[in-house]
Amino acid sequence: MLKDHAKLMAMLLHAGEIVGRKKLQKMVYIAKKVEMPFSERYKFHMYGPYSEELTLRVEELCNLGFVTELKEDKGNYYQYRYSLSEEGKKFLELHEADVLEGKRIIEQMNEQSSRFLELVSTLLYFEDLSPEEVKEKVKTLKPKQNYTDEDIEEASSFIKRIRMEH
């Protein structure tokens, strides 16, 4: 049961801290798409690929005391910060076989903005389409984000780079 939980905990260990629920969702999705062993199922949602399973898994880890969730009031919205608790670190030490590889990729994703990761995950979600069709999907589904052709090219390069590293 806890193998999938341990993978998520290992991601948090490598990242140190992940700021934002959307960012966490996108990081796990992108990691899964570059062949890291995440099993969560995703559907396309308002902010790109979204997994209800991942939301529940994070909630379970918080309830178990393995993950710390800090809720910050930003005035007109709340921002959540996720990190591995001391109990979570001890759990991972006891289950070393479950520790996730790919520390550098996780760090690279965590250095990016949620907006950029939303674009990367959207490109990956529609990667079976032609580049022109993907660009059209992005502009149709995400008009408020105002992604430019340069943004899309940068996201495509990022995908190629992290796939080469894994």
Secondary structure, DSSP 8 states (H G I E B T S, - for coil): -HHHHHHHHHHHHHHS-EE-HHHHHHHHHHHHHTT-------EEETTEEE-HHHHHHHHHHHHHTSEEEEEEE-SSSEEEEEEE-HHHHHHHHHTGGG----HHHHHHHHTS-HHHHHHHHHHHHTTTS-HHHHHHHHHHH-GGGT--HHHHHHHHHHHHHHHHH-
